[in-house]
Amino acid sequence: MRNITGFTLIELLVVITIIGILASVVLVQFPDAMKRARDGRVISSMGQFRTQSRIIYANSREYTDIECKIDSITRTCSDCNVGIKALCNDIGENTEDLLEIYVNDNKEGYCASVQLNGSEKFFCIDGAGEDEVVLHAKEYDEEPEQCSSTSDCAISNDCRCE
């Protein structure tokens, strides 16, 4: 009598089925993980945007060159500080929505907001020159009213995340 070692066809099919089930579970959760990772990168870039804008303010005593022109088709930023431009482009690559930046007419304050992909919330940052007593850098369920296209915050010198 011959001694045959190895797996039977049934055992191989069971193993392949289990691997298939595990792979499908991972693939279902993968897109959500990607959205959350992109949101994390956007939030990090927004924090760096804020730091870069403070450096610009420290050098010139006004928020100059932080309001980029953003092309809605190519999603690229131009006509602003080089560091801000790089962060603006990075944010544009990682969100479905465009970054919105509003600077007060007196150049003493600004706000910037963007809609996140994974949570459908908005992330907003602001700065107010030397009077930065209350600063905002957080998520909001809705776009902050004082930092939106419907607000005349630049004219009233009141751009902020509220």
Phi and psi in radians as a Rosetta constraint file:
Dihedral C 1 N 2 CA 2 C 2 CIRCULARHARMONIC -1.569 0.35
Dihedral N 2 CA 2 C 2 N 3 CIRCULARHARMONIC 2.454 0.35
Dihedral C 2 N 3 CA 3 C 3 CIRCULARHARMONIC -1.651 0.35
Dihedral N 3 CA 3 C 3 N 4 CIRCULARHARMONIC 1.915 0.35
Dihedral C 3 N 4 CA 4 C 4 CIRCULARHARMONIC -1.828 0.35
Dihedral N 4 CA 4 C 4 N 5 CIRCULARHARMONIC 2.172 0.35
Dihedral C 4 N 5 CA 5 C 5 CIRCULARHARMONIC -1.931 0.35
Dihedral N 5 CA 5 C 5 N 6 CIRCULARHARMONIC 2.631 0.35
Dihedral C 5 N 6 CA 6 C 6 CIRCULARHARMONIC 2.437 0.35
Dihedral N 6 CA 6 C 6 N 7 CIRCULARHARMONIC -3.035 0.35
Dihedral C 6 N 7 CA 7 C 7 CIRCULARHARMONIC -1.752 0.35
Dihedral N 7 CA 7 C 7 N 8 CIRCULARHARMONIC 2.605 0.35
Dihedral C 7 N 8 CA 8 C 8 CIRCULARHARMONIC -1.449 0.35
Dihedral N 8 CA 8 C 8 N 9 CIRCULARHARMONIC 2.893 0.35
Dihedral C 8 N 9 CA 9 C 9 CIRCULARHARMONIC -1.074 0.35
Dihedral N 9 CA 9 C 9 N 10 CIRCULARHARMONIC -0.686 0.35
Dihedral C 9 N 10 CA 10 C 10 CIRCULARHARMONIC -1.089 0.35
Dihedral N 10 CA 10 C 10 N 11 CIRCULARHARMONIC -0.791 0.35
Dihedral C 10 N 11 CA 11 C 11 CIRCULARHARMONIC -1.087 0.35
Dihedral N 11 CA 11 C 11 N 12 CIRCULARHARMONIC -0.726 0.35
Dihedral C 11 N 12 CA 12 C 12 CIRCULARHARMONIC -1.130 0.35
Dihedral N 12 CA 12 C 12 N 13 CIRCULARHARMONIC -0.729 0.35
Dihedral C 12 N 13 CA 13 C 13 CIRCULARHARMONIC -1.126 0.35
Dihedral N 13 CA 13 C 13 N 14 CIRCULARHARMONIC -0.670 0.35
Dihedral C 13 N 14 CA 14 C 14 CIRCULARHARMONIC -1.107 0.35
Dihedral N 14 CA 14 C 14 N 15 CIRCULARHARMONIC -0.777 0.35
Dihedral C 14 N 15 CA 15 C 15 CIRCULARHARMONIC -1.122 0.35
Dihedral N 15 CA 15 C 15 N 16 CIRCULARHARMONIC -0.763 0.35
Dihedral C 15 N 16 CA 16 C 16 CIRCULARHARMONIC -1.115 0.35
Dihedral N 16 CA 16 C 16 N 17 CIRCULARHARMONIC -0.680 0.35
Dihedral C 16 N 17 CA 17 C 17 CIRCULARHARMONIC -1.119 0.35
Dihedral N 17 CA 17 C 17 N 18 CIRCULARHARMONIC -0.765 0.35
Dihedral C 17 N 18 CA 18 C 18 CIRCULARHARMONIC -1.101 0.35
Dihedral N 18 CA 18 C 18 N 19 CIRCULARHARMONIC -0.762 0.35
Dihedral C 18 N 19 CA 19 C 19 CIRCULARHARMONIC -1.088 0.35
Dihedral N 19 CA 19 C 19 N 20 CIRCULARHARMONIC -0.711 0.35
Dihedral C 19 N 20 CA 20 C 20 CIRCULARHARMONIC -1.087 0.35
Dihedral N 20 CA 20 C 20 N 21 CIRCULARHARMONIC -0.726 0.35
Dihedral C 20 N 21 CA 21 C 21 CIRCULARHARMONIC -1.140 0.35
Dihedral N 21 CA 21 C 21 N 22 CIRCULARHARMONIC -0.785 0.35
Dihedral C 21 N 22 CA 22 C 22 CIRCULARHARMONIC -1.091 0.35
Dihedral N 22 CA 22 C 22 N 23 CIRCULARHARMONIC -0.708 0.35
Dihedral C 22 N 23 CA 23 C 23 CIRCULARHARMONIC -1.124 0.35
Dihedral N 23 CA 23 C 23 N 24 CIRCULARHARMONIC -0.686 0.35
Dihedral C 23 N 24 CA 24 C 24 CIRCULARHARMONIC -1.165 0.35
Dihedral N 24 CA 24 C 24 N 25 CIRCULARHARMONIC -0.618 0.35
Dihedral C 24 N 25 CA 25 C 25 CIRCULARHARMONIC -1.128 0.35
Dihedral N 25 CA 25 C 25 N 26 CIRCULARHARMONIC -0.761 0.35
Dihedral C 25 N 26 CA 26 C 26 CIRCULARHARMONIC -1.148 0.35
Dihedral N 26 CA 26 C 26 N 27 CIRCULARHARMONIC -0.756 0.35
Dihedral C 26 N 27 CA 27 C 27 CIRCULARHARMONIC -1.162 0.35
Dihedral N 27 CA 27 C 27 N 28 CIRCULARHARMONIC -0.541 0.35
Dihedral C 27 N 28 CA 28 C 28 CIRCULARHARMONIC -1.179 0.35
Dihedral N 28 CA 28 C 28 N 29 CIRCULARHARMONIC -0.655 0.35
Dihedral C 28 N 29 CA 29 C 29 CIRCULARHARMONIC -1.501 0.35
Dihedral N 29 CA 29 C 29 N 30 CIRCULARHARMONIC -0.223 0.35
Dihedral C 29 N 30 CA 30 C 30 CIRCULARHARMONIC -1.079 0.35
Dihedral N 30 CA 30 C 30 N 31 CIRCULARHARMONIC -0.824 0.35
Dihedral C 30 N 31 CA 31 C 31 CIRCULARHARMONIC -1.054 0.35
Dihedral N 31 CA 31 C 31 N 32 CIRCULARHARMONIC -0.700 0.35
Dihedral C 31 N 32 CA 32 C 32 CIRCULARHARMONIC -1.110 0.35
Dihedral N 32 CA 32 C 32 N 33 CIRCULARHARMONIC -0.690 0.35
Dihedral C 32 N 33 CA 33 C 33 CIRCULARHARMONIC -1.128 0.35
Dihedral N 33 CA 33 C 33 N 34 CIRCULARHARMONIC -0.662 0.35
Dihedral C 33 N 34 CA 34 C 34 CIRCULARHARMONIC -1.132 0.35
Dihedral N 34 CA 34 C 34 N 35 CIRCULARHARMONIC -0.737 0.35
Dihedral C 34 N 35 CA 35 C 35 CIRCULARHARMONIC -1.099 0.35
Dihedral N 35 CA 35 C 35 N 36 CIRCULARHARMONIC -0.755 0.35
Dihedral C 35 N 36 CA 36 C 36 CIRCULARHARMONIC -1.137 0.35
Dihedral N 36 CA 36 C 36 N 37 CIRCULARHARMONIC -0.643 0.35
Dihedral C 36 N 37 CA 37 C 37 CIRCULARHARMONIC -1.148 0.35
Dihedral N 37 CA 37 C 37 N 38 CIRCULARHARMONIC -0.732 0.35
Dihedral C 37 N 38 CA 38 C 38 CIRCULARHARMONIC -1.133 0.35
Dihedral N 38 CA 38 C 38 N 39 CIRCULARHARMONIC -0.695 0.35
Dihedral C 38 N 39 CA 39 C 39 CIRCULARHARMONIC -1.063 0.35
Dihedral N 39 CA 39 C 39 N 40 CIRCULARHARMONIC -0.719 0.35
Dihedral C 39 N 40 CA 40 C 40 CIRCULARHARMONIC -1.071 0.35
Dihedral N 40 CA 40 C 40 N 41 CIRCULARHARMONIC -0.696 0.35
Dihedral C 40 N 41 CA 41 C 41 CIRCULARHARMONIC -1.187 0.35
Dihedral N 41 CA 41 C 41 N 42 CIRCULARHARMONIC -0.694 0.35
Dihedral C 41 N 42 CA 42 C 42 CIRCULARHARMONIC -1.111 0.35
Dihedral N 42 CA 42 C 42 N 43 CIRCULARHARMONIC -0.784 0.35
Dihedral C 42 N 43 CA 43 C 43 CIRCULARHARMONIC -1.081 0.35
Dihedral N 43 CA 43 C 43 N 44 CIRCULARHARMONIC -0.718 0.35
Dihedral C 43 N 44 CA 44 C 44 CIRCULARHARMONIC -1.098 0.35
Dihedral N 44 CA 44 C 44 N 45 CIRCULARHARMONIC -0.768 0.35
Dihedral C 44 N 45 CA 45 C 45 CIRCULARHARMONIC -1.135 0.35
Dihedral N 45 CA 45 C 45 N 46 CIRCULARHARMONIC -0.627 0.35
Dihedral C 45 N 46 CA 46 C 46 CIRCULARHARMONIC -1.133 0.35
Dihedral N 46 CA 46 C 46 N 47 CIRCULARHARMONIC -0.675 0.35
Dihedral C 46 N 47 CA 47 C 47 CIRCULARHARMONIC -1.105 0.35
Dihedral N 47 CA 47 C 47 N 48 CIRCULARHARMONIC -0.704 0.35
Dihedral C 47 N 48 CA 48 C 48 CIRCULARHARMONIC -1.190 0.35
Dihedral N 48 CA 48 C 48 N 49 CIRCULARHARMONIC -0.619 0.35
Dihedral C 48 N 49 CA 49 C 49 CIRCULARHARMONIC -1.021 0.35
Dihedral N 49 CA 49 C 49 N 50 CIRCULARHARMONIC -0.777 0.35
Dihedral C 49 N 50 CA 50 C 50 CIRCULARHARMONIC -1.106 0.35
Dihedral N 50 CA 50 C 50 N 51 CIRCULARHARMONIC -0.766 0.35
Dihedral C 50 N 51 CA 51 C 51 CIRCULARHARMONIC -1.101 0.35
Dihedral N 51 CA 51 C 51 N 52 CIRCULARHARMONIC -0.788 0.35
Dihedral C 51 N 52 CA 52 C 52 CIRCULARHARMONIC -1.078 0.35
Dihedral N 52 CA 52 C 52 N 53 CIRCULARHARMONIC -0.700 0.35
Dihedral C 52 N 53 CA 53 C 53 CIRCULARHARMONIC -1.168 0.35
Dihedral N 53 CA 53 C 53 N 54 CIRCULARHARMONIC -0.589 0.35
Dihedral C 53 N 54 CA 54 C 54 CIRCULARHARMONIC -1.161 0.35
Dihedral N 54 CA 54 C 54 N 55 CIRCULARHARMONIC -0.649 0.35
Dihedral C 54 N 55 CA 55 C 55 CIRCULARHARMONIC -1.121 0.35
Dihedral N 55 CA 55 C 55 N 56 CIRCULARHARMONIC -0.757 0.35
Dihedral C 55 N 56 CA 56 C 56 CIRCULARHARMONIC -1.065 0.35
Dihedral N 56 CA 56 C 56 N 57 CIRCULARHARMONIC -0.753 0.35
Dihedral C 56 N 57 CA 57 C 57 CIRCULARHARMONIC -1.137 0.35
Dihedral N 57 CA 57 C 57 N 58 CIRCULARHARMONIC -0.710 0.35
Dihedral C 57 N 58 CA 58 C 58 CIRCULARHARMONIC -1.094 0.35
Dihedral N 58 CA 58 C 58 N 59 CIRCULARHARMONIC -0.581 0.35
Dihedral C 58 N 59 CA 59 C 59 CIRCULARHARMONIC -1.396 0.35
Dihedral N 59 CA 59 C 59 N 60 CIRCULARHARMONIC -0.616 0.35
Dihedral C 59 N 60 CA 60 C 60 CIRCULARHARMONIC -2.098 0.35
Dihedral N 60 CA 60 C 60 N 61 CIRCULARHARMONIC -0.062 0.35
Dihedral C 60 N 61 CA 61 C 61 CIRCULARHARMONIC 1.068 0.35
Dihedral N 61 CA 61 C 61 N 62 CIRCULARHARMONIC 0.422 0.35
Dihedral C 61 N 62 CA 62 C 62 CIRCULARHARMONIC -2.795 0.35
Dihedral N 62 CA 62 C 62 N 63 CIRCULARHARMONIC 2.743 0.35
Dihedral C 62 N 63 CA 63 C 63 CIRCULARHARMONIC -1.512 0.35
Dihedral N 63 CA 63 C 63 N 64 CIRCULARHARMONIC 1.313 0.35
Dihedral C 63 N 64 CA 64 C 64 CIRCULARHARMONIC -1.630 0.35
Dihedral N 64 CA 64 C 64 N 65 CIRCULARHARMONIC 2.696 0.35
Dihedral C 64 N 65 CA 65 C 65 CIRCULARHARMONIC 1.025 0.35
Dihedral N 65 CA 65 C 65 N 66 CIRCULARHARMONIC 0.434 0.35
Dihedral C 65 N 66 CA 66 C 66 CIRCULARHARMONIC -1.855 0.35
Dihedral N 66 CA 66 C 66 N 67 CIRCULARHARMONIC -0.219 0.35
Dihedral C 66 N 67 CA 67 C 67 CIRCULARHARMONIC -1.588 0.35
Dihedral N 67 CA 67 C 67 N 68 CIRCULARHARMONIC 1.687 0.35
Dihedral C 67 N 68 CA 68 C 68 CIRCULARHARMONIC -1.417 0.35
Dihedral N 68 CA 68 C 68 N 69 CIRCULARHARMONIC 2.645 0.35
Dihedral C 68 N 69 CA 69 C 69 CIRCULARHARMONIC -1.528 0.35
Dihedral N 69 CA 69 C 69 N 70 CIRCULARHARMONIC 2.156 0.35
Dihedral C 69 N 70 CA 70 C 70 CIRCULARHARMONIC -1.948 0.35
Dihedral N 70 CA 70 C 70 N 71 CIRCULARHARMONIC 2.087 0.35
Dihedral C 70 N 71 CA 71 C 71 CIRCULARHARMONIC -1.383 0.35
Dihedral N 71 CA 71 C 71 N 72 CIRCULARHARMONIC 2.082 0.35
Dihedral C 71 N 72 CA 72 C 72 CIRCULARHARMONIC -1.252 0.35
Dihedral N 72 CA 72 C 72 N 73 CIRCULARHARMONIC -0.336 0.35
Dihedral C 72 N 73 CA 73 C 73 CIRCULARHARMONIC -1.519 0.35
Dihedral N 73 CA 73 C 73 N 74 CIRCULARHARMONIC -0.926 0.35
Dihedral C 73 N 74 CA 74 C 74 CIRCULARHARMONIC -1.492 0.35
Dihedral N 74 CA 74 C 74 N 75 CIRCULARHARMONIC -0.218 0.35
Dihedral C 74 N 75 CA 75 C 75 CIRCULARHARMONIC 1.039 0.35
Dihedral N 75 CA 75 C 75 N 76 CIRCULARHARMONIC 0.629 0.35
Dihedral C 75 N 76 CA 76 C 76 CIRCULARHARMONIC -2.002 0.35
Dihedral N 76 CA 76 C 76 N 77 CIRCULARHARMONIC 2.715 0.35
Dihedral C 76 N 77 CA 77 C 77 CIRCULARHARMONIC -1.901 0.35
Dihedral N 77 CA 77 C 77 N 78 CIRCULARHARMONIC 2.574 0.35
Dihedral C 77 N 78 CA 78 C 78 CIRCULARHARMONIC -2.627 0.35
Dihedral N 78 CA 78 C 78 N 79 CIRCULARHARMONIC 3.019 0.35
Dihedral C 78 N 79 CA 79 C 79 CIRCULARHARMONIC 1.028 0.35
Dihedral N 79 CA 79 C 79 N 80 CIRCULARHARMONIC 0.768 0.35
Dihedral C 79 N 80 CA 80 C 80 CIRCULARHARMONIC -2.640 0.35
Dihedral N 80 CA 80 C 80 N 81 CIRCULARHARMONIC 3.071 0.35
Dihedral C 80 N 81 CA 81 C 81 CIRCULARHARMONIC -0.922 0.35
Dihedral N 81 CA 81 C 81 N 82 CIRCULARHARMONIC 2.505 0.35
Dihedral C 81 N 82 CA 82 C 82 CIRCULARHARMONIC -1.027 0.35
Dihedral N 82 CA 82 C 82 N 83 CIRCULARHARMONIC -0.783 0.35
Dihedral C 82 N 83 CA 83 C 83 CIRCULARHARMONIC -1.132 0.35
Dihedral N 83 CA 83 C 83 N 84 CIRCULARHARMONIC -0.744 0.35
Dihedral C 83 N 84 CA 84 C 84 CIRCULARHARMONIC -1.118 0.35
Dihedral N 84 CA 84 C 84 N 85 CIRCULARHARMONIC -0.714 0.35
Dihedral C 84 N 85 CA 85 C 85 CIRCULARHARMONIC -1.049 0.35
Dihedral N 85 CA 85 C 85 N 86 CIRCULARHARMONIC -0.775 0.35
Dihedral C 85 N 86 CA 86 C 86 CIRCULARHARMONIC -1.094 0.35
Dihedral N 86 CA 86 C 86 N 87 CIRCULARHARMONIC -0.743 0.35
Dihedral C 86 N 87 CA 87 C 87 CIRCULARHARMONIC -1.183 0.35
Dihedral N 87 CA 87 C 87 N 88 CIRCULARHARMONIC -0.701 0.35
Dihedral C 87 N 88 CA 88 C 88 CIRCULARHARMONIC -1.058 0.35
Dihedral N 88 CA 88 C 88 N 89 CIRCULARHARMONIC -0.780 0.35
Dihedral C 88 N 89 CA 89 C 89 CIRCULARHARMONIC -1.132 0.35
Dihedral N 89 CA 89 C 89 N 90 CIRCULARHARMONIC -0.685 0.35
Dihedral C 89 N 90 CA 90 C 90 CIRCULARHARMONIC -1.113 0.35
Dihedral N 90 CA 90 C 90 N 91 CIRCULARHARMONIC -0.736 0.35
Dihedral C 90 N 91 CA 91 C 91 CIRCULARHARMONIC -1.118 0.35
Dihedral N 91 CA 91 C 91 N 92 CIRCULARHARMONIC -0.729 0.35
Dihedral C 91 N 92 CA 92 C 92 CIRCULARHARMONIC -1.089 0.35
Dihedral N 92 CA 92 C 92 N 93 CIRCULARHARMONIC -0.587 0.35
Dihedral C 92 N 93 CA 93 C 93 CIRCULARHARMONIC -1.287 0.35
Dihedral N 93 CA 93 C 93 N 94 CIRCULARHARMONIC -0.355 0.35
Dihedral C 93 N 94 CA 94 C 94 CIRCULARHARMONIC -1.965 0.35
Dihedral N 94 CA 94 C 94 N 95 CIRCULARHARMONIC 0.171 0.35
Dihedral C 94 N 95 CA 95 C 95 CIRCULARHARMONIC -2.331 0.35
Dihedral N 95 CA 95 C 95 N 96 CIRCULARHARMONIC 2.776 0.35
Dihedral C 95 N 96 CA 96 C 96 CIRCULARHARMONIC -1.524 0.35
Dihedral N 96 CA 96 C 96 N 97 CIRCULARHARMONIC -0.394 0.35
Dihedral C 96 N 97 CA 97 C 97 CIRCULARHARMONIC -1.749 0.35
Dihedral N 97 CA 97 C 97 N 98 CIRCULARHARMONIC 2.774 0.35
Dihedral C 97 N 98 CA 98 C 98 CIRCULARHARMONIC -1.527 0.35
Dihedral N 98 CA 98 C 98 N 99 CIRCULARHARMONIC 2.588 0.35
Dihedral C 98 N 99 CA 99 C 99 CIRCULARHARMONIC -1.220 0.35
Dihedral N 99 CA 99 C 99 N 100 CIRCULARHARMONIC 2.338 0.35
Dihedral C 99 N 100 CA 100 C 100 CIRCULARHARMONIC -1.978 0.35
Dihedral N 100 CA 100 C 100 N 101 CIRCULARHARMONIC 2.214 0.35
Dihedral C 100 N 101 CA 101 C 101 CIRCULARHARMONIC -2.160 0.35
Dihedral N 101 CA 101 C 101 N 102 CIRCULARHARMONIC 2.229 0.35
Dihedral C 101 N 102 CA 102 C 102 CIRCULARHARMONIC -2.188 0.35
Dihedral N 102 CA 102 C 102 N 103 CIRCULARHARMONIC 2.264 0.35
Dihedral C 102 N 103 CA 103 C 103 CIRCULARHARMONIC -2.047 0.35
Dihedral N 103 CA 103 C 103 N 104 CIRCULARHARMONIC 2.361 0.35
Dihedral C 103 N 104 CA 104 C 104 CIRCULARHARMONIC -1.004 0.35
Dihedral N 104 CA 104 C 104 N 105 CIRCULARHARMONIC 2.602 0.35
Dihedral C 104 N 105 CA 105 C 105 CIRCULARHARMONIC -1.039 0.35
Dihedral N 105 CA 105 C 105 N 106 CIRCULARHARMONIC -0.570 0.35
Dihedral C 105 N 106 CA 106 C 106 CIRCULARHARMONIC -1.441 0.35
Dihedral N 106 CA 106 C 106 N 107 CIRCULARHARMONIC 0.050 0.35
Dihedral C 106 N 107 CA 107 C 107 CIRCULARHARMONIC 1.063 0.35
Dihedral N 107 CA 107 C 107 N 108 CIRCULARHARMONIC 0.372 0.35
Dihedral C 107 N 108 CA 108 C 108 CIRCULARHARMONIC -1.738 0.35
Dihedral N 108 CA 108 C 108 N 109 CIRCULARHARMONIC -0.048 0.35
Dihedral C 108 N 109 CA 109 C 109 CIRCULARHARMONIC -2.790 0.35
Dihedral N 109 CA 109 C 109 N 110 CIRCULARHARMONIC 2.869 0.35
Dihedral C 109 N 110 CA 110 C 110 CIRCULARHARMONIC -2.766 0.35
Dihedral N 110 CA 110 C 110 N 111 CIRCULARHARMONIC 2.919 0.35
Dihedral C 110 N 111 CA 111 C 111 CIRCULARHARMONIC -2.570 0.35
Dihedral N 111 CA 111 C 111 N 112 CIRCULARHARMONIC 2.657 0.35
Dihedral C 111 N 112 CA 112 C 112 CIRCULARHARMONIC -2.467 0.35
Dihedral N 112 CA 112 C 112 N 113 CIRCULARHARMONIC 2.351 0.35
Dihedral C 112 N 113 CA 113 C 113 CIRCULARHARMONIC -2.450 0.35
Dihedral N 113 CA 113 C 113 N 114 CIRCULARHARMONIC 2.694 0.35
Dihedral C 113 N 114 CA 114 C 114 CIRCULARHARMONIC -2.633 0.35
Dihedral N 114 CA 114 C 114 N 115 CIRCULARHARMONIC 2.571 0.35
Dihedral C 114 N 115 CA 115 C 115 CIRCULARHARMONIC -1.500 0.35
Dihedral N 115 CA 115 C 115 N 116 CIRCULARHARMONIC 2.295 0.35
Dihedral C 115 N 116 CA 116 C 116 CIRCULARHARMONIC -1.416 0.35
Dihedral N 116 CA 116 C 116 N 117 CIRCULARHARMONIC 2.694 0.35
Dihedral C 116 N 117 CA 117 C 117 CIRCULARHARMONIC -1.456 0.35
Dihedral N 117 CA 117 C 117 N 118 CIRCULARHARMONIC -0.841 0.35
Dihedral C 117 N 118 CA 118 C 118 CIRCULARHARMONIC -1.232 0.35
Dihedral N 118 CA 118 C 118 N 119 CIRCULARHARMONIC -0.645 0.35
Dihedral C 118 N 119 CA 119 C 119 CIRCULARHARMONIC -1.899 0.35
Dihedral N 119 CA 119 C 119 N 120 CIRCULARHARMONIC -0.122 0.35
Dihedral C 119 N 120 CA 120 C 120 CIRCULARHARMONIC 1.081 0.35
Dihedral N 120 CA 120 C 120 N 121 CIRCULARHARMONIC 0.347 0.35
Dihedral C 120 N 121 CA 121 C 121 CIRCULARHARMONIC -1.706 0.35
Dihedral N 121 CA 121 C 121 N 122 CIRCULARHARMONIC 3.023 0.35
Dihedral C 121 N 122 CA 122 C 122 CIRCULARHARMONIC -1.886 0.35
Dihedral N 122 CA 122 C 122 N 123 CIRCULARHARMONIC 2.542 0.35
Dihedral C 122 N 123 CA 123 C 123 CIRCULARHARMONIC -2.039 0.35
Dihedral N 123 CA 123 C 123 N 124 CIRCULARHARMONIC 2.254 0.35
Dihedral C 123 N 124 CA 124 C 124 CIRCULARHARMONIC -2.292 0.35
Dihedral N 124 CA 124 C 124 N 125 CIRCULARHARMONIC 2.447 0.35
Dihedral C 124 N 125 CA 125 C 125 CIRCULARHARMONIC -2.235 0.35
Dihedral N 125 CA 125 C 125 N 126 CIRCULARHARMONIC 2.720 0.35
Dihedral C 125 N 126 CA 126 C 126 CIRCULARHARMONIC -2.615 0.35
Dihedral N 126 CA 126 C 126 N 127 CIRCULARHARMONIC 2.950 0.35
Dihedral C 126 N 127 CA 127 C 127 CIRCULARHARMONIC -2.660 0.35
Dihedral N 127 CA 127 C 127 N 128 CIRCULARHARMONIC 2.636 0.35
Dihedral C 127 N 128 CA 128 C 128 CIRCULARHARMONIC -2.435 0.35
Dihedral N 128 CA 128 C 128 N 129 CIRCULARHARMONIC 0.789 0.35
Dihedral C 128 N 129 CA 129 C 129 CIRCULARHARMONIC 1.099 0.35
Dihedral N 129 CA 129 C 129 N 130 CIRCULARHARMONIC -2.444 0.35
Dihedral C 129 N 130 CA 130 C 130 CIRCULARHARMONIC -1.283 0.35
Dihedral N 130 CA 130 C 130 N 131 CIRCULARHARMONIC -0.341 0.35
Dihedral C 130 N 131 CA 131 C 131 CIRCULARHARMONIC -1.564 0.35
Dihedral N 131 CA 131 C 131 N 132 CIRCULARHARMONIC 0.487 0.35
Dihedral C 131 N 132 CA 132 C 132 CIRCULARHARMONIC -1.283 0.35
Dihedral N 132 CA 132 C 132 N 133 CIRCULARHARMONIC 1.204 0.35
Dihedral C 132 N 133 CA 133 C 133 CIRCULARHARMONIC -1.408 0.35
Dihedral N 133 CA 133 C 133 N 134 CIRCULARHARMONIC -0.846 0.35
Dihedral C 133 N 134 CA 134 C 134 CIRCULARHARMONIC -1.955 0.35
Dihedral N 134 CA 134 C 134 N 135 CIRCULARHARMONIC 1.972 0.35
Dihedral C 134 N 135 CA 135 C 135 CIRCULARHARMONIC -1.948 0.35
Dihedral N 135 CA 135 C 135 N 136 CIRCULARHARMONIC 2.583 0.35
Dihedral C 135 N 136 CA 136 C 136 CIRCULARHARMONIC -2.104 0.35
Dihedral N 136 CA 136 C 136 N 137 CIRCULARHARMONIC 2.363 0.35
Dihedral C 136 N 137 CA 137 C 137 CIRCULARHARMONIC -2.737 0.35
Dihedral N 137 CA 137 C 137 N 138 CIRCULARHARMONIC 1.503 0.35
Dihedral C 137 N 138 CA 138 C 138 CIRCULARHARMONIC -2.776 0.35
Dihedral N 138 CA 138 C 138 N 139 CIRCULARHARMONIC 3.044 0.35
Dihedral C 138 N 139 CA 139 C 139 CIRCULARHARMONIC -1.521 0.35
Dihedral N 139 CA 139 C 139 N 140 CIRCULARHARMONIC 2.534 0.35
Dihedral C 139 N 140 CA 140 C 140 CIRCULARHARMONIC -2.252 0.35
Dihedral N 140 CA 140 C 140 N 141 CIRCULARHARMONIC 2.583 0.35
Dihedral C 140 N 141 CA 141 C 141 CIRCULARHARMONIC -1.214 0.35
Dihedral N 141 CA 141 C 141 N 142 CIRCULARHARMONIC -0.574 0.35
Dihedral C 141 N 142 CA 142 C 142 CIRCULARHARMONIC -2.231 0.35
Dihedral N 142 CA 142 C 142 N 143 CIRCULARHARMONIC 2.782 0.35
Dihedral C 142 N 143 CA 143 C 143 CIRCULARHARMONIC -1.069 0.35
Dihedral N 143 CA 143 C 143 N 144 CIRCULARHARMONIC 2.249 0.35
Dihedral C 143 N 144 CA 144 C 144 CIRCULARHARMONIC -1.003 0.35
Dihedral N 144 CA 144 C 144 N 145 CIRCULARHARMONIC 2.308 0.35
Dihedral C 144 N 145 CA 145 C 145 CIRCULARHARMONIC -1.070 0.35
Dihedral N 145 CA 145 C 145 N 146 CIRCULARHARMONIC -0.658 0.35
Dihedral C 145 N 146 CA 146 C 146 CIRCULARHARMONIC -1.374 0.35
Dihedral N 146 CA 146 C 146 N 147 CIRCULARHARMONIC -0.023 0.35
Dihedral C 146 N 147 CA 147 C 147 CIRCULARHARMONIC -2.353 0.35
Dihedral N 147 CA 147 C 147 N 148 CIRCULARHARMONIC 1.065 0.35
Dihedral C 147 N 148 CA 148 C 148 CIRCULARHARMONIC -2.507 0.35
Dihedral N 148 CA 148 C 148 N 149 CIRCULARHARMONIC 2.913 0.35
Dihedral C 148 N 149 CA 149 C 149 CIRCULARHARMONIC -1.178 0.35
Dihedral N 149 CA 149 C 149 N 150 CIRCULARHARMONIC -0.321 0.35
Dihedral C 149 N 150 CA 150 C 150 CIRCULARHARMONIC -1.498 0.35
Dihedral N 150 CA 150 C 150 N 151 CIRCULARHARMONIC -0.152 0.35
Dihedral C 150 N 151 CA 151 C 151 CIRCULARHARMONIC -1.600 0.35
Dihedral N 151 CA 151 C 151 N 152 CIRCULARHARMONIC 2.524 0.35
Dihedral C 151 N 152 CA 152 C 152 CIRCULARHARMONIC -1.741 0.35
Dihedral N 152 CA 152 C 152 N 153 CIRCULARHARMONIC 0.745 0.35
Dihedral C 152 N 153 CA 153 C 153 CIRCULARHARMONIC -1.110 0.35
Dihedral N 153 CA 153 C 153 N 154 CIRCULARHARMONIC -0.577 0.35
Dihedral C 153 N 154 CA 154 C 154 CIRCULARHARMONIC -1.102 0.35
Dihedral N 154 CA 154 C 154 N 155 CIRCULARHARMONIC -0.749 0.35
Dihedral C 154 N 155 CA 155 C 155 CIRCULARHARMONIC -1.156 0.35
Dihedral N 155 CA 155 C 155 N 156 CIRCULARHARMONIC -0.719 0.35
Dihedral C 155 N 156 CA 156 C 156 CIRCULARHARMONIC -1.490 0.35
Dihedral N 156 CA 156 C 156 N 157 CIRCULARHARMONIC 0.034 0.35
Dihedral C 156 N 157 CA 157 C 157 CIRCULARHARMONIC 0.951 0.35
Dihedral N 157 CA 157 C 157 N 158 CIRCULARHARMONIC 0.806 0.35
Dihedral C 157 N 158 CA 158 C 158 CIRCULARHARMONIC -2.388 0.35
Dihedral N 158 CA 158 C 158 N 159 CIRCULARHARMONIC 0.559 0.35
Dihedral C 158 N 159 CA 159 C 159 CIRCULARHARMONIC -1.269 0.35
Dihedral N 159 CA 159 C 159 N 160 CIRCULARHARMONIC 2.102 0.35
Dihedral C 159 N 160 CA 160 C 160 CIRCULARHARMONIC -2.820 0.35
Dihedral N 160 CA 160 C 160 N 161 CIRCULARHARMONIC 2.916 0.35
Dihedral C 160 N 161 CA 161 C 161 CIRCULARHARMONIC -1.563 0.35
Dihedral N 161 CA 161 C 161 N 162 CIRCULARHARMONIC 1.510 0.35
